[in-house]
Amino acid sequence: MQVPMLDLNAQYEPIMPEIRAEIEKVFSSHAYKLGPQVKEFEEDMQSFCNVKHAIGCASGTDAIVLALIALGIGEDDEVITTPFTFFATAGTIYRVGAKPVFVDVKPDTFNIDPDKIEAAITTKTKAIIPVHLFGQPAEMDKIMQIAGKHKLKVIEDNAQGIGTKFDGNVAGTIGDIGTLSFFPSKNLGAMGDGGMCLTNDDDLAGKLFQLRVHGENPQYYHKWVGLNSRLDTIQAAVLLVKLRSLQSWSDARRKNAEYYYKNLENVSQISLPVTIKKAESIFNQFTLKAERRDELLEYLRSKDIGCAVYYPLPLHLQECFTYLDHKKGDFPISEELTEKVISIPVYSELTKEQQDFVIKTIKQFYSH
Ligand SMILES: *Cc1c(COP(=O)(O)O)cnc(C)c1O
């Protein structure tokens, strides 16, 4: 039996006619950039996320860059984030000329440890970028409290947690700006790249709408220097249709996660991911900590089970960040996680038979 890490064929099959029809409309209008579907999708996202403004852009990476620029963060500024995340979280901080300052994560949730943030704050600190890793929000209550106390901005990197909630609030709408990615493998994936900023602040929204078109307003007049980062109308057409299924997809991922919790809890060589009380997860990934991780990875792959290591090298040890002068041991929890984590298939269309096979194979691996 084959169990892929993600089955886009199964995801698209039932909705493909609707998507084709919506894309056809774009071919008729030829409004390839910021066409009517972009606006429609932005409005649907406002309702879905219960937020005042949704600003589509070209990628999740650009969404963070736009958020940083909108908040006036650049040269000589420091931005606090986690070293255990996808590269873009810190790459964008560097890209706007600021310095990424890392704070270690918690060993059970993999999210930034709020208790370690204050020690990293200096007079140059301007913002915190918590990441809602694998679909579970970081501890936004504590993070917002620290940010308020030190007058810092908060950008939620919510590329992996669209629609998930912390304490009843939709993740990505709690800080000053939240960012989303529509990379094809995210919970709401486009047929290419796409991203979005969310905010409840009217001024920031106005600025973000301008920044994604080179900061122009009116046309050919520029108050700020922005980017060319529009959301393609074809991608908006795809996302518009797919958004209608997102809630049911997230529910299915949760159900699949539940099934793993029930059936893997007795395997002593692995620890299952922990969701804290105030948070929920939409399980963009189901990530275990496993003994003999690399062998398990090989074993599962030899049985045609898709699995992956997110992430094999923490950001403070990346070659491009050597100038930050970090060494091994600086963020021991993140470093240990890179050696222990393994993500197994949890996508919505996974069948019970496939899940049983994954469970059986993991148990088989540890029985000898
Ligand atoms: C995917 C991802 C991004 C970047 O999104 P793109 O759309 O690929 O540019 C940023 N941060 C995190 C945590 C991600 O997982």
The ligand as a MOL file (V3000), in Angstrom:
LIG
                    3D

  0  0  0     0  0            999 V3000
M  V30 BEGIN CTAB
M  V30 COUNTS 15 15 0 0 0
M  V30 BEGIN ATOM
M  V30 1 C 5.5760 28.1270 3.8850 0
M  V30 2 C 6.0520 29.0190 4.9340 0
M  V30 3 C 6.4350 30.3550 4.6860 0
M  V30 4 C 6.6110 30.9090 3.3040 0
M  V30 5 O 5.5470 30.8280 2.4610 0
M  V30 6 P 5.7580 30.8310 0.8720 0
M  V30 7 O 4.3720 30.9990 0.3570 0
M  V30 8 O 6.3740 29.5280 0.5020 0
M  V30 9 O 6.6260 31.9790 0.5250 0
M  V30 10 C 6.7800 31.1560 5.7550 0
M  V30 11 N 6.7730 30.6860 7.0090 0
M  V30 12 C 6.4360 29.4210 7.3060 0
M  V30 13 C 6.4490 28.9740 8.7190 0
M  V30 14 C 6.0860 28.5360 6.2740 0
M  V30 15 O 5.7760 27.2680 6.5810 0
M  V30 END ATOM
M  V30 BEGIN BOND
M  V30 1 1 1 2
M  V30 2 1 2 3
M  V30 3 2 2 14
M  V30 4 1 3 4
M  V30 5 2 3 10
M  V30 6 1 4 5
M  V30 7 1 5 6
M  V30 8 2 6 7
M  V30 9 1 6 8
M  V30 10 1 6 9
M  V30 11 1 10 11
M  V30 12 2 11 12
M  V30 13 1 12 13
M  V30 14 1 12 14
M  V30 15 1 14 15
M  V30 END BOND
M  V30 END CTAB
M  END
